[in-house]
Amino acid sequence: MSPNSSKIGTVLALVASVALVQAQSITTTAGPSMMTAASTLKLARTYSGNNFFDGFNFETADDPTGGYVNYVNKQYAETEGLISVQSNGAAVMRVNSELRASGRGRDSVRLSSKDEYADGVYILDLNHMPVGCGVWPAWWTVVKDGWPTGGEIDIIEGANALPQRDGEAWKATGNITTPTSRYPNRNVASLHTSSNCTISTNPYMTGAVDANTCSALMNANKGCGAILGGNTTYGVESIGSQVNNAGGGWYAMWRDMEVSGGVYVYFWPRNSPNVPDDVRYPNATTTNVAGWGQPGANLTTPSCKKDFANHVIVFNMAFCGDYTTATYTTSGCPTDTPCSAFVMNNPKAFTETYWSINSLRIYNTAGATTSKGLGTPAIIGIAVGGGAFLIILALAYWRYRVVKRNRALVPIASPSSDDVDEKKPHNDWAAADELPPLNGIYVAEAPTKKTSSVQLATAKPRTGRTTLAPGKTARHQLDGETAAGFYHGQQASVDNTPNASLLAVNQVRETPLTATLGDRRASVLKGERSRLSISAGGGLPGPSPLSRPVSPTGLNSPRTPKSPHTPLSPRRQSTYSRPDGRSPSTASFAPTISSLDRRGSTFQGEKTGGSWVG
């Protein structure tokens, strides 16, 4: 090649580079321009210290990958020392490393966040990650229900990472050989989808594509992913004992499905000089990936943006299972025993199997969680329950109003006279304060808001036969009884004022129940005012103690007087002998109705045999 040709080639290369940068700046390709154009995100939530475990649920179901592991609940984990918060605020999750395993497998924990998240930046600051033969640790996000629909993102995942050389776990493991694969000490970031999505074979990243078919239904659910770099990229391997020996570091994921359709994973060891300030400092309230440089894994799938829904965040430590068993023999682990048998019988080989986390921070555009972990069924249940409660409340209020109104109603017309058994309804009902006047006097309301005795007696009448009169019931109106259950004469005795109170008939009785019919008829009725004009030296006998109301319905039923002490008729002169032997006197009186007519009536509570019942 001539020098001129060399110069021409150089110029063409420069032109091509400029054109490439310009093309990247106007497309959604996840290259340098896309990273530079990223917007600033706000802090949504921090998981750290004593509140770390409060933000997670402890899953206890069987391991979905068929692992030899027993996931325990929070209370058991606390009691057995599997979770704790250290004095420096680090949250620790570990497996049982004291006892031989049994049952479902070795005790461990699996946490899933109560809140859900979508696009944003997730930054994990850790001191230590789980290692050991047969161990499968992971930090990942996944749809809460319906997997693989909704997607899965594995941020940290590895299996069979060897423990610290010559440490307690190393010695307890025994028969460790040199790994023949790159998996034990490299982090694999991957995607799992329900549709057949693919990622680019030459994306902008420092890692390398491991597989480009994302469907969970193909290739034994390997997913599409990239292997992060190792010593040549970070100075240490991207997972395992080298990271732990360096004091841990920061792992971050930028999920940007809505714009670029990609997921980008980053890693900085603790001693890295290139850690961005918004990553290094735990109190950073905003973050922007524009200054983060090239990602370790670039998983761009623009055609599958809709394959990823809201996710929960998961931490777990499994044993054996699909992935671990498949890589167990090439990872340097003992080959003389199967994975599950090794995990069962060698508890001390897992003294380094634990997470130690300083904080987990989530940033997004809104600076808030996507949801509080309520799925669609829970939301529907709350809505239905709330609606049912409102309906029940409305029915209860309606019932209260109806009962209150009915108690305030009284019949304004009694059944017809031919309705012996009272099978016909009353003609109508009216409120107590709307009753027509009785003998020109209105029924007075009680001074309180409570239901009056009139309303109670008429709105809720007794049923069944009674001894008051043959062929009658307690709901019938007997002779001398008004529709409201009072005698007109008794009503007349009530002050015609708004503050007047009415008493039931049996409440104004002023004589024992043993009083005779003759005594009663010889009395001055309650509400009856005598108009006697007694001559000098004369007078009529005073009224008996018995006081009863007058009956207006007995006016047309004259009967022969039975008592010589009762005046004979209204507005008549009556001459008779005084009981004391003195000369008879002439008296003129005018009661409201005649006692003769009164004797022809039947009073409320009177039986046909002549005795009256209260």
Secondary structure in CASP SS format (residue, H / E / C, confidence):
PFRMAT SS
TARGET T0000
AUTHOR 0000-0000-0000
METHOD secondary structure of the structure
MODEL  1
M C 1.00
S C 1.00
P H 1.00
N H 1.00
S H 1.00
S H 1.00
K H 1.00
I H 1.00
G H 1.00
T H 1.00
V H 1.00
L H 1.00
A H 1.00
L H 1.00
V H 1.00
A H 1.00
S H 1.00
V H 1.00
A H 1.00
L H 1.00
V H 1.00
Q H 1.00
A H 1.00
Q H 1.00
S H 1.00
I C 1.00
T C 1.00
T C 1.00
T C 1.00
A C 1.00
G C 1.00
P H 1.00
S H 1.00
M H 1.00
M H 1.00
T H 1.00
A C 1.00
A C 1.00
S C 1.00
T C 1.00
L E 1.00
K E 1.00
L E 1.00
A E 1.00
R E 1.00
T E 1.00
Y E 1.00
S E 1.00
G H 1.00
N H 1.00
N H 1.00
F C 1.00
F H 1.00
D H 1.00
G H 1.00
F E 1.00
N E 1.00
F E 1.00
E C 1.00
T C 1.00
A C 1.00
D C 1.00
D C 1.00
P C 1.00
T C 1.00
G C 1.00
G C 1.00
Y C 1.00
V E 1.00
N E 1.00
Y E 1.00
V C 1.00
N C 1.00
K H 1.00
Q H 1.00
Y H 1.00
A H 1.00
E H 1.00
T H 1.00
E C 1.00
G C 1.00
L C 1.00
I E 1.00
S E 1.00
V E 1.00
Q C 1.00
S C 1.00
N C 1.00
G C 1.00
A C 1.00
A E 1.00
V E 1.00
M E 1.00
R E 1.00
V C 1.00
N C 1.00
S C 1.00
E C 1.00
L C 1.00
R C 1.00
A C 1.00
S E 1.00
G C 1.00
R C 1.00
G E 1.00
R E 1.00
D E 1.00
S E 1.00
V C 1.00
R E 1.00
L E 1.00
S E 1.00
S E 1.00
K C 1.00
D C 1.00
E E 1.00
Y E 1.00
A C 1.00
D C 1.00
G E 1.00
V E 1.00
Y E 1.00
I E 1.00
L E 1.00
D E 1.00
L E 1.00
N E 1.00
H E 1.00
M C 1.00
P C 1.00
V C 1.00
G C 1.00
C C 1.00
G C 1.00
V E 1.00
W E 1.00
P E 1.00
A E 1.00
W E 1.00
W E 1.00
T E 1.00
V E 1.00
V E 1.00
K C 1.00
D C 1.00
G C 1.00
W C 1.00
P C 1.00
T C 1.00
G C 1.00
G C 1.00
E E 1.00
I E 1.00
D E 1.00
I E 1.00
I E 1.00
E E 1.00
G C 1.00
A C 1.00
N C 1.00
A C 1.00
L C 1.00
P C 1.00
Q C 1.00
R C 1.00
D C 1.00
G C 1.00
E H 1.00
A H 1.00
W H 1.00
K H 1.00
A H 1.00
T H 1.00
G C 1.00
N C 1.00
I C 1.00
T C 1.00
T C 1.00
P C 1.00
T C 1.00
S C 1.00
R C 1.00
Y H 1.00
P H 1.00
N H 1.00
R C 1.00
N C 1.00
V E 1.00
A E 1.00
S E 1.00
L E 1.00
H E 1.00
T E 1.00
S C 1.00
S C 1.00
N C 1.00
C C 1.00
T E 1.00
I C 1.00
S C 1.00
T C 1.00
N C 1.00
P C 1.00
Y C 1.00
M C 1.00
T C 1.00
G C 1.00
A E 1.00
V E 1.00
D E 1.00
A E 1.00
N C 1.00
T E 1.00
C C 1.00
S E 1.00
A C 1.00
L C 1.00
M C 1.00
N H 1.00
A H 1.00
N H 1.00
K C 1.00
G C 1.00
C E 1.00
G E 1.00
A E 1.00
I E 1.00
L C 1.00
G C 1.00
G C 1.00
N H 1.00
T H 1.00
T H 1.00
Y H 1.00
G C 1.00
V C 1.00
E C 1.00
S C 1.00
I C 1.00
G C 1.00
S H 1.00
Q H 1.00
V H 1.00
N H 1.00
N H 1.00
A C 1.00
G C 1.00
G C 1.00
G E 1.00
W E 1.00
Y E 1.00
A E 1.00
M E 1.00
W E 1.00
R E 1.00
D E 1.00
M C 1.00
E C 1.00
V C 1.00
S C 1.00
G C 1.00
G E 1.00
V E 1.00
Y E 1.00
V E 1.00
Y E 1.00
F E 1.00
W E 1.00
P E 1.00
R C 1.00
N C 1.00
S C 1.00
P C 1.00
N C 1.00
V C 1.00
P C 1.00
D H 1.00
D H 1.00
V H 1.00
R H 1.00
Y C 1.00
P C 1.00
N C 1.00
A C 1.00
T C 1.00
T E 1.00
T E 1.00
N C 1.00
V H 1.00
A H 1.00
G H 1.00
W C 1.00
G C 1.00
Q C 1.00
P C 1.00
G C 1.00
A E 1.00
N E 1.00
L E 1.00
T E 1.00
T C 1.00
P H 1.00
S H 1.00
C H 1.00
K H 1.00
K H 1.00
D H 1.00
F C 1.00
A C 1.00
N C 1.00
H E 1.00
V E 1.00
I E 1.00
V E 1.00
F E 1.00
N E 1.00
M E 1.00
A E 1.00
F E 1.00
C C 1.00
G H 1.00
D H 1.00
Y H 1.00
T H 1.00
T H 1.00
A H 1.00
T H 1.00
Y C 1.00
T C 1.00
T C 1.00
S C 1.00
G C 1.00
C C 1.00
P C 1.00
T C 1.00
D C 1.00
T C 1.00
P C 1.00
C H 1.00
S H 1.00
A H 1.00
F H 1.00
V H 1.00
M H 1.00
N H 1.00
N C 1.00
P H 1.00
K H 1.00
A H 1.00
F H 1.00
T C 1.00
E C 1.00
T C 1.00
Y E 1.00
W E 1.00
S E 1.00
I E 1.00
N E 1.00
S E 1.00
L E 1.00
R E 1.00
I E 1.00
Y E 1.00
N E 1.00
T C 1.00
A C 1.00
G C 1.00
A C 1.00
T C 1.00
T C 1.00
S E 1.00
K C 1.00
G C 1.00
L C 1.00
G C 1.00
T H 1.00
P H 1.00
A H 1.00
I H 1.00
I H 1.00
G H 1.00
I H 1.00
A H 1.00
V H 1.00
G H 1.00
G H 1.00
G H 1.00
A H 1.00
F H 1.00
L H 1.00
I H 1.00
I H 1.00
L H 1.00
A H 1.00
L H 1.00
A H 1.00
Y H 1.00
W H 1.00
R H 1.00
Y H 1.00
R H 1.00
V H 1.00
V H 1.00
K H 1.00
R H 1.00
N H 1.00
R H 1.00
A C 1.00
L E 1.00
V E 1.00
P E 1.00
I C 1.00
A C 1.00
S C 1.00
P C 1.00
S C 1.00
S C 1.00
D C 1.00
D C 1.00
V C 1.00
D C 1.00
E C 1.00
K C 1.00
K C 1.00
P C 1.00
H C 1.00
N C 1.00
D C 1.00
W E 1.00
A E 1.00
A E 1.00
A H 1.00
D H 1.00
E H 1.00
L C 1.00
P C 1.00
P C 1.00
L E 1.00
N C 1.00
G C 1.00
I E 1.00
Y C 1.00
V C 1.00
A C 1.00
E C 1.00
A C 1.00
P C 1.00
T C 1.00
K C 1.00
K C 1.00
T C 1.00
S C 1.00
S H 1.00
V H 1.00
Q H 1.00
L H 1.00
A H 1.00
T H 1.00
A H 1.00
K C 1.00
P C 1.00
R C 1.00
T C 1.00
G C 1.00
R E 1.00
T C 1.00
T C 1.00
L C 1.00
A C 1.00
P C 1.00
G C 1.00
K C 1.00
T E 1.00
A C 1.00
R C 1.00
H C 1.00
Q C 1.00
L C 1.00
D C 1.00
G C 1.00
E C 1.00
T C 1.00
A C 1.00
A C 1.00
G C 1.00
F C 1.00
Y C 1.00
H H 1.00
G H 1.00
Q H 1.00
Q H 1.00
A H 1.00
S C 1.00
V C 1.00
D C 1.00
N C 1.00
T C 1.00
P C 1.00
N C 1.00
A C 1.00
S C 1.00
L C 1.00
L C 1.00
A C 1.00
V H 1.00
N H 1.00
Q H 1.00
V C 1.00
R C 1.00
E C 1.00
T C 1.00
P C 1.00
L C 1.00
T C 1.00
A C 1.00
T C 1.00
L H 1.00
G H 1.00
D H 1.00
R H 1.00
R H 1.00
A C 1.00
S C 1.00
V C 1.00
L C 1.00
K E 1.00
G C 1.00
E C 1.00
R C 1.00
S C 1.00
R C 1.00
L C 1.00
S E 1.00
I E 1.00
S C 1.00
A C 1.00
G C 1.00
G C 1.00
G C 1.00
L C 1.00
P C 1.00
G C 1.00
P C 1.00
S C 1.00
P C 1.00
L C 1.00
S C 1.00
R C 1.00
P E 1.00
V C 1.00
S C 1.00
P H 1.00
T H 1.00
G H 1.00
L C 1.00
N C 1.00
S C 1.00
P C 1.00
R C 1.00
T C 1.00
P C 1.00
K C 1.00
S C 1.00
P C 1.00
H C 1.00
T C 1.00
P C 1.00
L C 1.00
S C 1.00
P C 1.00
R C 1.00
R C 1.00
Q C 1.00
S E 1.00
T E 1.00
Y C 1.00
S C 1.00
R C 1.00
P C 1.00
D C 1.00
G C 1.00
R C 1.00
S C 1.00
P C 1.00
S C 1.00
T E 1.00
A E 1.00
S E 1.00
F C 1.00
A C 1.00
P C 1.00
T C 1.00
I C 1.00
S C 1.00
S H 1.00
L H 1.00
D H 1.00
R H 1.00
R H 1.00
G C 1.00
S C 1.00
T C 1.00
F C 1.00
Q C 1.00
G C 1.00
E E 1.00
K C 1.00
T C 1.00
G C 1.00
G C 1.00
S C 1.00
W E 1.00
V C 1.00
G C 1.00
END
